[in-house]
Amino acid sequence: MLDDFQAKAEKVINHFKDELRQIRTGRAQPALVEGVVVEVESYGGAKMRLQDLATISAPEASLLLVQPFDPSVIKDIERALHAANLGLSPATDQQVIRLVMPPLTAERRQQMIKLVAQKVEETRIAIRNLRTQIKEEIESQADEGGVSEDDIKRQVEQLQNEVDKLNEQIEQLKVEKEAELTTV
Protein backbone atom coordinates (compact mmCIF):
# COMPACT_ATOMS: atom_id res chain seq x y z
CA MET A 1 0.00 0.00 0.00
CA LEU A 2 2.90 2.35 0.63
CA ASP A 3 4.12 1.64 -2.90
CA ASP A 4 0.68 2.64 -4.18
CA PHE A 5 0.88 5.84 -2.12
CA GLN A 6 4.36 6.66 -3.40
CA ALA A 7 3.34 6.15 -7.05
CA LYS A 8 0.27 8.38 -6.69
CA ALA A 9 2.17 10.98 -4.66
CA GLU A 10 4.87 11.14 -7.34
CA LYS A 11 2.20 12.01 -9.92
CA VAL A 12 0.88 14.77 -7.64
CA ILE A 13 4.38 16.21 -7.16
CA ASN A 14 5.15 16.07 -10.91
CA HIS A 15 1.88 17.89 -11.64
CA PHE A 16 2.83 20.51 -9.04
CA LYS A 17 6.26 20.98 -10.65
CA ASP A 18 4.62 21.45 -14.07
CA GLU A 19 2.29 24.07 -12.65
CA LEU A 20 5.21 25.93 -11.04
CA ARG A 21 7.11 25.87 -14.35
CA GLN A 22 4.20 27.62 -16.03
CA ILE A 23 4.18 30.50 -13.55
CA ARG A 24 5.97 33.37 -15.18
CA THR A 25 9.09 34.78 -13.59
CA GLY A 26 11.19 37.66 -14.87
CA ARG A 27 13.06 35.33 -17.21
CA ALA A 28 11.85 33.92 -20.49
CA GLN A 29 11.33 30.17 -20.14
CA PRO A 30 9.98 27.88 -22.88
CA ALA A 31 7.80 26.12 -20.28
CA LEU A 32 5.59 29.22 -20.19
CA VAL A 33 4.16 28.49 -23.62
CA GLU A 34 4.86 24.78 -24.22
CA GLY A 35 1.42 23.74 -23.03
CA VAL A 36 -0.56 26.30 -25.07
CA VAL A 37 -3.17 24.43 -27.10
CA VAL A 38 -3.23 25.37 -30.78
CA GLU A 39 -6.18 24.59 -33.03
CA VAL A 40 -4.56 23.87 -36.40
CA GLU A 41 -7.04 24.50 -39.21
CA SER A 42 -4.79 23.04 -41.90
CA TYR A 43 -4.74 19.75 -39.93
CA GLY A 44 -8.53 19.51 -39.91
CA GLY A 45 -9.00 21.59 -36.76
CA ALA A 46 -6.80 19.27 -34.67
CA LYS A 47 -5.84 20.59 -31.24
CA MET A 48 -2.15 20.20 -30.49
CA ARG A 49 0.22 21.49 -27.85
CA LEU A 50 2.63 24.18 -29.00
CA GLN A 51 5.67 22.07 -28.10
CA ASP A 52 4.46 19.46 -30.65
CA LEU A 53 4.23 22.08 -33.41
CA ALA A 54 7.33 24.19 -32.92
CA THR A 55 10.76 24.63 -31.44
CA ILE A 56 10.65 27.00 -28.48
CA SER A 57 13.83 28.67 -27.30
CA ALA A 58 14.94 31.53 -25.06
CA PRO A 59 17.97 33.15 -26.71
CA GLU A 60 17.82 36.10 -24.29
CA ALA A 61 16.51 36.56 -20.75
CA SER A 62 13.48 38.50 -21.97
CA LEU A 63 12.77 36.85 -25.34
CA LEU A 64 11.14 33.62 -26.47
CA LEU A 65 11.39 32.38 -30.05
CA VAL A 66 8.77 30.03 -31.46
CA GLN A 67 9.79 28.44 -34.74
CA PRO A 68 7.09 26.18 -36.24
CA PHE A 69 8.15 22.94 -37.90
CA ASP A 70 5.53 23.65 -40.59
CA PRO A 71 5.43 27.35 -41.60
CA SER A 72 1.78 27.02 -42.68
CA VAL A 73 0.65 26.85 -39.03
CA ILE A 74 2.27 30.13 -37.94
CA LYS A 75 -1.05 32.05 -37.99
CA ASP A 76 -2.74 29.33 -35.90
CA ILE A 77 0.08 29.50 -33.34
CA GLU A 78 -0.09 33.28 -33.21
CA ARG A 79 -3.87 33.15 -32.66
CA ALA A 80 -3.44 30.59 -29.85
CA LEU A 81 -0.76 32.70 -28.15
CA HIS A 82 -3.08 35.71 -28.18
CA ALA A 83 -5.96 33.61 -26.83
CA ALA A 84 -3.79 32.10 -24.06
CA ASN A 85 -3.82 35.49 -22.32
CA LEU A 86 -0.23 35.23 -21.07
CA GLY A 87 0.41 38.96 -21.14
CA LEU A 88 2.76 38.52 -24.09
CA SER A 89 2.38 40.08 -27.53
CA PRO A 90 3.47 37.78 -30.34
CA ALA A 91 5.38 39.49 -33.14
CA THR A 92 5.54 37.38 -36.30
CA ASP A 93 8.29 37.35 -38.87
CA GLN A 94 7.93 35.08 -41.88
CA GLN A 95 9.21 31.96 -40.10
CA VAL A 96 9.47 32.87 -36.40
CA ILE A 97 7.23 34.27 -33.67
CA ARG A 98 8.96 36.49 -31.12
CA LEU A 99 7.54 36.87 -27.62
CA VAL A 100 9.09 39.72 -25.66
CA MET A 101 8.71 39.36 -21.91
CA PRO A 102 7.84 42.66 -20.23
CA PRO A 103 9.51 43.14 -16.86
CA LEU A 104 7.40 42.09 -13.89
CA THR A 105 6.11 44.88 -11.69
CA ALA A 106 6.29 44.53 -7.90
CA GLU A 107 2.50 44.12 -7.83
CA ARG A 108 2.59 41.37 -10.45
CA ARG A 109 5.36 39.58 -8.53
CA GLN A 110 3.16 39.58 -5.42
CA GLN A 111 0.27 38.15 -7.45
CA MET A 112 2.55 35.38 -8.70
CA ILE A 113 3.71 34.61 -5.14
CA LYS A 114 0.06 34.31 -4.08
CA LEU A 115 -0.55 31.98 -7.03
CA VAL A 116 2.41 29.83 -5.91
CA ALA A 117 0.94 29.68 -2.40
CA GLN A 118 -2.40 28.61 -3.85
CA LYS A 119 -0.76 25.83 -5.89
CA VAL A 120 1.17 24.70 -2.79
CA GLU A 121 -2.05 24.45 -0.79
CA GLU A 122 -3.80 22.52 -3.57
CA THR A 123 -0.89 20.07 -3.68
CA ARG A 124 -0.87 19.62 0.10
CA ILE A 125 -4.62 18.94 0.04
CA ALA A 126 -4.11 16.31 -2.67
CA ILE A 127 -1.39 14.64 -0.56
CA ARG A 128 -3.61 14.74 2.56
CA ASN A 129 -6.51 13.18 0.67
CA LEU A 130 -4.20 10.49 -0.64
CA ARG A 131 -2.87 9.85 2.88
CA THR A 132 -6.41 9.53 4.24
CA GLN A 133 -7.35 7.05 1.52
CA ILE A 134 -4.27 4.85 2.07
CA LYS A 135 -4.63 5.07 5.88
CA GLU A 136 -8.21 3.80 5.61
CA GLU A 137 -6.98 0.90 3.46
CA ILE A 138 -4.29 0.06 6.03
CA GLU A 139 -6.73 0.22 8.94
CA SER A 140 -9.26 -1.95 7.08
CA GLN A 141 -6.70 -4.78 7.28
CA ALA A 142 -7.52 -5.06 10.99
CA ASP A 143 -11.10 -5.99 10.13
CA GLU A 144 -9.96 -8.69 7.73
CA GLY A 145 -7.67 -10.28 10.29
CA GLY A 146 -4.26 -11.80 9.82
CA VAL A 147 -2.50 -8.49 10.45
CA SER A 148 -1.44 -7.45 13.93
CA GLU A 149 -2.17 -4.05 15.42
CA ASP A 150 1.57 -3.41 15.64
CA ASP A 151 1.93 -3.98 11.88
CA ILE A 152 -0.92 -1.61 11.18
CA LYS A 153 0.56 1.01 13.52
CA ARG A 154 3.98 0.62 11.84
CA GLN A 155 2.46 1.03 8.36
CA VAL A 156 0.57 4.16 9.45
CA GLU A 157 3.81 5.61 10.88
CA GLN A 158 5.65 4.85 7.63
CA LEU A 159 2.85 6.52 5.70
CA GLN A 160 3.13 9.63 7.88
CA ASN A 161 6.91 9.69 7.40
CA GLU A 162 6.38 9.64 3.62
CA VAL A 163 3.86 12.47 3.88
CA ASP A 164 6.32 14.52 5.97
CA LYS A 165 9.05 14.03 3.34
CA LEU A 166 6.66 15.12 0.59
CA ASN A 167 5.66 18.22 2.54
CA GLU A 168 9.34 19.13 2.94
CA GLN A 169 9.83 18.68 -0.81
CA ILE A 170 6.77 20.86 -1.56
CA GLU A 171 8.07 23.55 0.80
CA GLN A 172 11.51 23.46 -0.85
CA LEU A 173 9.96 23.86 -4.32
CA LYS A 174 7.87 26.78 -3.00
CA VAL A 175 10.92 28.53 -1.53
CA GLU A 176 12.85 28.11 -4.80
CA LYS A 177 9.98 29.50 -6.90
CA GLU A 178 9.45 32.46 -4.57
CA ALA A 179 13.18 33.24 -4.73
CA GLU A 180 12.96 33.09 -8.53
CA LEU A 181 10.01 35.49 -8.48
CA THR A 182 11.56 38.02 -6.12
CA THR A 183 14.91 38.14 -7.92
CA VAL A 184 14.94 41.20 -10.14
ZIJOUR-V817622 format. One record per residue. N is the residue number from 0. PHI is phi in degrees with one decimal (NA if undefined). NEAR is the number of other ideal C-beta (glycine too) atoms within 8 Angstrom. Layout:
n=N phi=PHI near=NEAR
n=N phi=PHI near=NEAR
//
This chain:
n=0 phi=NA near=9
n=1 phi=-67.0 near=10
n=2 phi=-63.7 near=6
n=3 phi=-62.1 near=8
n=4 phi=-61.1 near=13
n=5 phi=-62.6 near=9
n=6 phi=-64.5 near=8
n=7 phi=-68.5 near=9
n=8 phi=-65.4 near=12
n=9 phi=-62.1 near=8
n=10 phi=-63.5 near=8
n=11 phi=-62.8 near=12
n=12 phi=-65.5 near=12
n=13 phi=-62.3 near=8
n=14 phi=-63.0 near=9
n=15 phi=-61.7 near=13
n=16 phi=-61.6 near=9
n=17 phi=-62.2 near=9
n=18 phi=-64.7 near=9
n=19 phi=-65.2 near=11
n=20 phi=-60.7 near=9
n=21 phi=-83.6 near=9
n=22 phi=-81.7 near=12
n=23 phi=-72.0 near=10
n=24 phi=-108.9 near=11
n=25 phi=-73.5 near=9
n=26 phi=-102.7 near=9
n=27 phi=-75.5 near=12
n=28 phi=-132.6 near=10
n=29 phi=-54.3 near=11
n=30 phi=-61.4 near=8
n=31 phi=-61.7 near=11
n=32 phi=-116.9 near=15
n=33 phi=-56.5 near=10
n=34 phi=-89.2 near=10
n=35 phi=-62.5 near=11
n=36 phi=-89.3 near=9
n=37 phi=-112.4 near=14
n=38 phi=-91.0 near=10
n=39 phi=-97.4 near=13
n=40 phi=-65.4 near=7
n=41 phi=-70.8 near=8
n=42 phi=-104.7 near=8
n=43 phi=76.3 near=6
n=44 phi=77.5 near=7
n=45 phi=-64.2 near=7
n=46 phi=-101.2 near=7
n=47 phi=-132.9 near=10
n=48 phi=-76.9 near=10
n=49 phi=-57.9 near=17
n=50 phi=-64.3 near=9
n=51 phi=-85.7 near=5
n=52 phi=-108.1 near=13
n=53 phi=-154.8 near=10
n=54 phi=-91.0 near=7
n=55 phi=-117.3 near=13
n=56 phi=-137.1 near=8
n=57 phi=-125.2 near=12
n=58 phi=-68.8 near=5
n=59 phi=-132.7 near=6
n=60 phi=-64.9 near=8
n=61 phi=-120.2 near=9
n=62 phi=-139.8 near=12
n=63 phi=-114.3 near=15
n=64 phi=-113.9 near=13
n=65 phi=-117.4 near=16
n=66 phi=-116.7 near=11
n=67 phi=-64.8 near=12
n=68 phi=-68.3 near=6
n=69 phi=-116.2 near=7
n=70 phi=-58.7 near=7
n=71 phi=-71.7 near=5
n=72 phi=-98.3 near=13
n=73 phi=-61.1 near=11
n=74 phi=-67.7 near=6
n=75 phi=-63.6 near=12
n=76 phi=-64.9 near=16
n=77 phi=-61.0 near=11
n=78 phi=-61.6 near=10
n=79 phi=-66.2 near=13
n=80 phi=-66.5 near=16
n=81 phi=-64.1 near=7
n=82 phi=-68.2 near=6
n=83 phi=-67.9 near=8
n=84 phi=57.3 near=4
n=85 phi=-92.2 near=9
n=86 phi=79.7 near=5
n=87 phi=-117.9 near=11
n=88 phi=-107.2 near=5
n=89 phi=-70.7 near=12
n=90 phi=-115.9 near=8
n=91 phi=-102.9 near=9
n=92 phi=-92.7 near=7
n=93 phi=-72.4 near=5
n=94 phi=-122.2 near=7
n=95 phi=-135.7 near=9
n=96 phi=-109.1 near=15
n=97 phi=-103.5 near=12
n=98 phi=-120.9 near=15
n=99 phi=-89.5 near=9
n=100 phi=-88.3 near=13
n=101 phi=-70.5 near=7
n=102 phi=-64.4 near=6
n=103 phi=-78.0 near=11
n=104 phi=-80.4 near=6
n=105 phi=-61.2 near=6
n=106 phi=-65.0 near=6
n=107 phi=-66.1 near=8
n=108 phi=-60.5 near=11
n=109 phi=-65.0 near=8
n=110 phi=-62.9 near=8
n=111 phi=-66.2 near=13
n=112 phi=-64.5 near=11
n=113 phi=-64.2 near=8
n=114 phi=-64.1 near=9
n=115 phi=-60.5 near=14
n=116 phi=-61.3 near=9
n=117 phi=-64.8 near=8
n=118 phi=-65.4 near=12
n=119 phi=-61.5 near=12
n=120 phi=-65.1 near=8
n=121 phi=-60.6 near=8
n=122 phi=-68.2 near=13
n=123 phi=-62.5 near=10
n=124 phi=-62.9 near=8
n=125 phi=-61.6 near=9
n=126 phi=-66.4 near=14
n=127 phi=-62.0 near=9
n=128 phi=-61.9 near=8
n=129 phi=-64.2 near=12
n=130 phi=-60.5 near=12
n=131 phi=-60.3 near=8
n=132 phi=-61.8 near=8
n=133 phi=-68.4 near=13
n=134 phi=-61.8 near=10
n=135 phi=-63.3 near=8
n=136 phi=-63.9 near=9
n=137 phi=-63.6 near=12
n=138 phi=-68.5 near=9
n=139 phi=-70.1 near=8
n=140 phi=-64.5 near=11
n=141 phi=-65.8 near=9
n=142 phi=-68.3 near=5
n=143 phi=-74.5 near=7
n=144 phi=87.3 near=5
n=145 phi=84.8 near=4
n=146 phi=-125.1 near=8
n=147 phi=-77.4 near=5
n=148 phi=-64.0 near=6
n=149 phi=-63.3 near=6
n=150 phi=-63.2 near=9
n=151 phi=-64.1 near=13
n=152 phi=-61.9 near=8
n=153 phi=-63.5 near=8
n=154 phi=-65.2 near=11
n=155 phi=-65.0 near=11
n=156 phi=-64.3 near=8
n=157 phi=-62.5 near=9
n=158 phi=-59.9 near=15
n=159 phi=-64.8 near=9
n=160 phi=-61.5 near=8
n=161 phi=-63.3 near=12
n=162 phi=-62.5 near=11
n=163 phi=-60.8 near=8
n=164 phi=-62.0 near=8
n=165 phi=-64.1 near=11
n=166 phi=-63.9 near=10
n=167 phi=-64.4 near=8
n=168 phi=-63.5 near=9
n=169 phi=-61.3 near=14
n=170 phi=-63.1 near=9
n=171 phi=-63.3 near=8
n=172 phi=-62.7 near=11
n=173 phi=-63.4 near=11
n=174 phi=-60.1 near=8
n=175 phi=-62.1 near=8
n=176 phi=-67.5 near=12
n=177 phi=-65.1 near=10
n=178 phi=-63.9 near=8
n=179 phi=-61.4 near=9
n=180 phi=-72.3 near=14
n=181 phi=-87.4 near=8
n=182 phi=-76.2 near=7
n=183 phi=-88.9 near=3
//
